[in-house]
Amino acid sequence: MALPNPHGPEKKLKPLFLEGKAREEEIARAASLPKVYLTSKETSDILMLGMGAFTPLKGFMNKAEWQGCVFDLKLPDGTMWPMPVTVSITANELQAAGIKEGMEVALHDRASGELYATMLVEEIYQIDKEAECREVYKTLDAEGHPGVAKTMAQGEYNLGGPIKALNEGKYKDKYPKYYLYPEQSRKLFEEKGWSNVVAFQTRNPMHRSHEYLVKFALESGFVDGAFIHAIVGALKKGDIPGETRVKCYEVLIENYFPKEVIALGVYPMEMRYGGPREALLHAVFRQNFGCRYLIVGRDHAGVGDYYGPFDAQKIFDELWPGALELGPMKINWTFYCYKCESMASLMTCPHGKEDRVVVSGTQFRRAMQEGQELPKEFGRPEVLEILKEYYKTAEKVEIKKGAYEDITPEMLAKIKNQK
Ligand SMILES: [Zn+2]
């Protein structure tokens, strides 16, 4: 059996990176184009587009694409697409740069100043940001939800049109073994003889419950390999950096998984914390990476209390036939239970809270920061050791419940000004 097709009507990967001479020429040409400066999320989207992870998108969405994806979960040609991939600009910047429809622009990362792509501006349009937040994030709470904050802080205009991606960013050098493009992961799976690969999305170190999710999938009989696929794009303050997490994944795989059934990869997207909608986005690009299943556990891609614990599983039931070639592998809340004497889930364990090992993210960070021991039923000692080392030197972040430190005062001021 072959791997599932890439997403979209053509069933073909659409990487947007230019190579060799074409790339050099485009970089030289870009120097004379008006510049548009990107947020870190927009820059990371260029990397996803460039490597073909966002196949079949050809660039940043135009208004019809934005509208279709926000309100109907589909692009104008009927392809399922759950979250906007857009680039914005303020009215002042638009005027200062003299950008008009039909012009080409150079897209630069705002933080580093580096050139990432050129773009043909087919359309300049305004969106109803609140409608986007209501539909996609199911909340308008810009002060609590990082995805809503980013949307509400966008400029007044979006630019839509195809891009030519020119910069592969720093990740390739940072993670040479694991920074795989969809074409490469597909090749890797084929070399391993896998055709039914399950993806495990992660933005945290993996503890026993995560390990169990992957092992459960491997035990299910539906898959022949598991792809641990970790997000390494910009994180919020207090999160554990990608380099540290990769070390954790390595020791976990080395000590607790047979090598023949497991692969590790990292990808450069920035989390949107969109819960159910983001679970669908995770599914779309995992299909592009060659996976047939995505593990969707409790509160997938969620944040705070904005989503019900299993909303991200239920949204897959709303899709129409043929929307995806990848299916969710839905798994309930998992933990170690002393009475069951094993890992279990709410589906399999009848016991009470007092019998289960459950450590919240907040409790975990506090234990690590204060050097407390955590039970081996919660995390593997090899993994916890790395994390303890990390927290010895890590900047101590004040842990506020429900507050997200990446919503900066500047962002809040911007949002307030627009009201
Ligand atoms: Zn039990």
Residues whose N, C-alpha, C, O or C-beta is under 5 A from the ligand:
A	BS01	ZN	C337 K339 C340 C349 P350 H351
